[in-house]
Amino acid sequence: MFTLRAAVMWTVHDFPAYAMVSGGSTNGYMACPVCKEDVTSGWHAGKVCYLGHRRWLPWDHEWREKDKEFDGNTERRLRPREWSGDEILEQLNRLDFAPFGKTVSRTRPSTHLNWTHKPMFFELPYWSKLKLRHNLDVMHVEKNVFDTLVGTILDIEGKTKDTIKARLDLERMGIRRGLWMNRDNDKARSDLAFFSMKPNDKKEFLKFVSSVKFPDGYASNIARRVNVDGGKFTGLKSHDCHVFMQRLLPVGIRHLLPEDVVKPIMLLSRFFSQLTAKRLRRTDMFQLRHDIVQVLCKFEMIFPLAFFTSMMHVMVHLPEEALLAGPINYRWMYPIERLLGELKKSVRNRAKPEGSIIEAWVQYESLTFYGIKCFARRIQSFPSRKDNIARRLLPSSRKRYRPFSFSFPVNPKSQNFGGENVFCATNRILPVAQG
């Protein structure tokens, strides 16, 4: 007998769940969970936007003195301060939060800043000593950045940030005169921006994307998601955006957009490619920390202010987290989302999804346990696109058993299916499944 102890290193979740586990809201003027109240935010084009990335530049950088190219102001401030866990805990202990309940008013006083509650993780004695407590999910950040960027350069209706409100906001601030509304008599119109593709170039770009072929298992068939006539993409998944951002986008736009627009987009593509590598070097992370600031500052000189959502801003913190916690593929949501997707597939009674998932998981564990105990040969699961043994053993016409199906081949060289050994032993499996 021994005592098993476990420690929570950090949490992995998407951005809305970040607010639940960290205690700070991810909406409003102080949505950045790292900068907190020191973030630079403002109301532009009917929403909160996050600017001020020149604060990460060196003190004597020439871009700090420019005003009309950015938001109309020079930048003399230093980068936002870093909050330690002890400082956050001390701040939370001074606040008085309302108890949980539906009838309790949730109006926060100004003294609470963006805090909504005190996280239970601070009950752990070591939690305030950790340098990284919650991870920014690179999967969703990359997906949202891709949607914002591609929707704007392709001028997709409903996804572009170059809207009439954004143009009027620039005109109100007196900056970027080339993007102002053109007024003829009593009418006003917005011309196509220099950072957006022309209709013929857009069609050429979409035809290029629809013609790309990937190796089996590398990515899904992105050509099915392309609507050439409609000039847009439909149904792109997170991994599709991941491949698109790093492999297709820098190649497809290099001759269709001005050089000043293409260069920062290619630098952003390289940023995500190196950040999501299996192996990271400290020198590369220091370089990425410099590159992402350059990219965001160049974007501030190109795109309207409405372009800079919270997802665009949090990219500046990703290299710092990689320096603290290591490779991204241990800290993003891909494995979690895939597991949740498999569990959701086992739901048969939609009125009681949790019970369906539990029942399916018990069957899965029972079959696995019984197979390990009763069969000497290894268990062969299916379906697997890369598994040739499963393809030989399981004909395509055979029915897939739900919620989980396994085959126990008696002889791997045989073409016969060995699953009948499992179904003949049902009487021996049920007692194990029932405990």
N, C-alpha and C positions, 0 to 999 in steps of 0.2 A: 504494500500500500504506500502511496505517496500523494502529496498535495500538488495538484496541477494549478499553476498560476498563469494568467494571461494579462497582457497589457495592450491597450488601445494606442496604436501609433498615430493614426490620423483617420479622417473620414473621407470617403469617396462618394460623390453624389453630383447631381446636376445643379444648376445655379439657383432655381427656386428652393430646392432642399437645403442649399447652403444657408439660407436665411433661417430655416428651422433649427438646424443643429448648431449654428454659430451665435444665434440670438440677435443678429442684426438684420434689418430689412434690406433686401436687394432691389428695392424700388425707391424712387424719389431722388432728391438732390445729393444724397450721400450713399448711393447704391454700391459704390466700390467697397468691398469688405476689407481691403488692404489699406487704401488711403483714408477711409472713414471720413471724418468731417473736414479733412484737408484736401479733398478732391476738388478739381475745378469743373463745375457744372453750371449749366444755365438753361433757360427756357428758349428754345428755338423751334420754329415751324410747328408749334403746338405740342411739343414734347420736351423732355429733359435730355440734354446732350452733354457729353463729357469731353472736354477739350484740355488745353494746357499741357500738352506733352512736351513743349519746349522746356519745361521745368527740369527734365532729365538730361538736357544738353549741358555741356561745359559752360562755366560762368561767362567766358569770353566768346561764345559762339556768335557768329554774325546773324543767325536767325532770331536771336533774342531781341534784336533791335528793330526787326521788321514789324510793321503793324498792319498795313493794308493787305498784305499777302496772307495774313492769318485772320484773327478775329477783330482787328482794328486796334489792338493794344500791344505795347511792347511787354516783354516778359522779364521781370527782375527777381522773381521768387526762386527759391531753392526747391529741390524735389520734396515731395511729401515725407514727413517723418515716419519712422518705423515704430510701431507699438509693440512692446513686449507683452508676454502673457500676464506678468505681474501687474503691469499698468492697466491692462484691460480688466483684470479681476478687481483691482482697487476701484476702478470706475464703476463697475457693475455693483459692487457692494454698497456704493453710496446712493444708488437709485432704488426707488420703491416702485415695484411693478405691481400691476393689478392682478388679482388671482384669475385663474382660468375659468371660463364659463361663458355661455351664450348670452346671458343677460348683463354681463359686465361691459361697461363702456371701454372701448379700445382707443380712445383719443389720447395720444401721448403728449405730455408737456414738452416744451422746447428744451428743457434740461436733459431729457432722455436722448437727444440727438436722434440716431437711427436705431437705437436698441429697443427691442420688443420684449425680451425676457432674458433671464439669466440661464445659460445652458447648464444642463445637469452634468456635463462633462467636467465642469470645474469642481465637482465634488471629488474627483480623482486627485490625489495629493501631488501628482507630477504634471498635471495637465497645463498648468500655468507656466511650467518651465520649458515646454516644447516650443521650438522655433516655428514649426509648421503643424498646425492642428487640423486644418481643413484644406482640401485640395480643390483648386479650380479645374473643372472637367474640360480637358483639351478637346475631347470629342465634340461636345456641344458648342464650345467656343469656335472651333474650326468650321462647324456646320453653319452657325449663325453668321460668321464673318463671310463665308462663301456666299450665302444667300444675299447678304447686303451688297457685297462687291459685284457679283455677277448680275444681280437685279438692276444695279445702277448703270453698269457699263453697257448692258444690253437694253436698257430703258424698258424693262418689263413692267407693264401696268400693274399696280398694286404692290410691287416689290421694290421699285426704284425709290431712292431717297431724294432724287432730283425732282421734287414736286413744285407746284405753283406756290405753296406755302413756303418752301425752302427758298425759292427765288425772291419772293417778297421779303423774306427775312434778311437776305443779303442786301436788298435795296434799302431796307430800313436802317441797316447798320452802316451803309455807305461803303461797302467793300465788294470786290469782284464785279466790277462794272460790266464785264463781258457776259455775266450770267443774269443780268437784270431782265425784267420783262420788257418786250418791245411794244410800244403803244402807238397805234395808228388811229387818229381821231378818237372815237369813244371805245375802241377795242384794244385789248392787250393779249399778246401771245408770247409763248416761250419757245425760242428756237432750240434746236438740238445742241446740247452741250458738247464741248470739245472732247470730253472724256467718255462720251457715249458713241456707240457704233452707228454708222449710217445703215439704212435698211438693207442695202446690197451687201455690205460687209457683215451685217448680222446673219443674213442667210448663208453667206460663205462660211462663217464660223460654225453655225449649227450643222451644216453639211459635213464639215470636217469632223465634228464630234460624233455624228451619226455613222461615219465611216471607219472609226477606230475599232480595232479588234484587240482584245486582251487575251493573254494566256488563260487556260482553264484554271479556275480557282483564284485568279488574281483579283478580279472585280466582277460585278454584275454586268449585264448587257446594258450599258448606258444609252445605246442607240434607241432602245425602246422608250426612253424617257425624253427624247428630243421631239419637239413639235416644230418642224421647219417652217411650215406655213403660218402657224400661230406665233412664231418667233419667241419661244419660251421653252422651259423645262417643266416637266410634271412628274411628281412622285419620286424625286431624288432622295435616297436614304443617306444616313450619316456617312456610311463608308463610301458611297458614290461621291459625295462631296469631298471626302478625304482624298480619294484617287484623283478626282477632277482638279482639285486645288494644286496638288503637287506634281501632276504629270501632264495634264491636258491644257490647263489655262495658260501657263507661260509660253507654250508652243503655239497655241491658236491665236493669241492676240498680238503677237510681236510685229506683224505687218499690217494690222488693222486699226491700231490706235497710235496716237503720237508717242514719241520716244519718252517724253517726260512723264507720261502715264504708264507706259509699259515697264519702265525700270523699277519703280517701287512695287508694282504688282509681282514682278519676277523675284524681287528681293523678299517679298512676303511669302511667296511660294517656297523659296529656299529656306526661309525661317521655319515654316512648319515641317518641311522635309527633314531638317537637321534636328529639330526639337523632338520629333517622334521617332528618331532612330533607336535601334536596340542598344547601342552603346553611345555614351555621352562622354565628352572630354571637357574638362573645366575651361580650357582655352576656347573651345567652341561656344560654350555657354556665355563666356564674357563677350565674345564677338556678337552673339545673338542679342545680348542685352543692349549692345550699341546699335545693332541693325534695326531692331524693332522700333527704337526711338526715332531713327532716321525715317523709317517707313511711315510712321504715324504723323510726323511733322510734314513730310511731303504730301501725304493725303490731306492734311489740313490746308495746304496751299492749292489743292486740286479740287476736292469735292466740297459741296455745301456743308454747313455746320450740322444739318440734320442727319448726315451720314454717320456721325460718331455716337453710336449707341453704347450701352454699357459693355457689350461683348467686344466692341472694338477697343475699348479702353483697357480691359483686363489683360489684353495680350502683353502689355508692358510688364506685367508681374510674372509671366510664365517662366522666363529664364531664371529668375530668382528662386522659384519653387524647384526647378530642375537642379539647381546647384545644391539645394538643401536635401532633396528627397531622391534624386537619381532619375533613371529612365521613366518616361511617361507611360510606357505600356504596362506598368504595374499600378498606375494610379488613375486610369481613365475608365470610362463607363462601358467600353465595348464588351468585356466578358460578363459584366453584370447585366447589361441589356440582353445579351444572347441567352443567358440563363433564364431571365424573366420571360423572354419570348418562348422558350421551350416549355416553361411551366404554364404559360397561358394557353399553349396548344392543347394541353391535357384537360382543359375545362370542357365538360359536357353539359353540366347543369348551370346555366348562366345565372340562375337565381341564387346559387350557392357556389361561387367560384372557388372560395378557399377550401371547402370540403372536397371539391373535385380534384384540386391540386394535391391535397394531402393524400387522398385515396390513390391517386396515380403514383405519387412518390413512394408510398408504402409498397405498392406492387413492384415498382422499380427496385427498391432495396431488397425485397424478398426474393425476386428472381436473381438478382446479382449474388446475394448470399447463398442461395441454393445452388447456383451454378458453380460458385467457387468451391463449395463443400463437396459436391457430388461429381463434378467432372474434372478430370485431370488436365484436359486441354484448355487453353485459354478461351475466354468468352469472346465471341465475335459479334459486335453490335452493328446495326445498320440503320439508316442508309449513310454511306460515306462516299463522296464523289471520287476520292483519291484511293479508295480501298478496292483493289482488284479481286481480293479473295471474296469480299462480300458480293461483288458483281457475279462471280462464278457460282457462288452458293445460292443466291437468291434470285430466281428468275423475275423479270420485270412484271410478269403477269400475276405474281403471287400477291395476295391481299396483305396490306399492312395492318398489323394488329395494333389496336389502340389500348391504352395511351402510350405504352412503351412496348417495343418488340425486340426480342433477342433470338439469335440462333446459336445453337450449341453443336458445332460440327463434330461428328464422330471421327471422320477421316477428312482432313483438309484437302487431300488430292481427289476426293470423290466429287462428282457433280450433283450428288443427291443432297437434299435439304435435311439437316439433322434436327430441325425444330420439333419433330414429333416426340422426341425424348422429353421435352419440357411439358407438352400438353398431355402426355400419357401419365405424367407424375403429378397431376393437379392435386390429388388427395394428399400428397406429401408436402406440397407447397402451402396449401391453405392454413395448416396449423402454424407454420412459420409466420405467415402474413398476419394472422390473428393474435400473435404474441405468445 
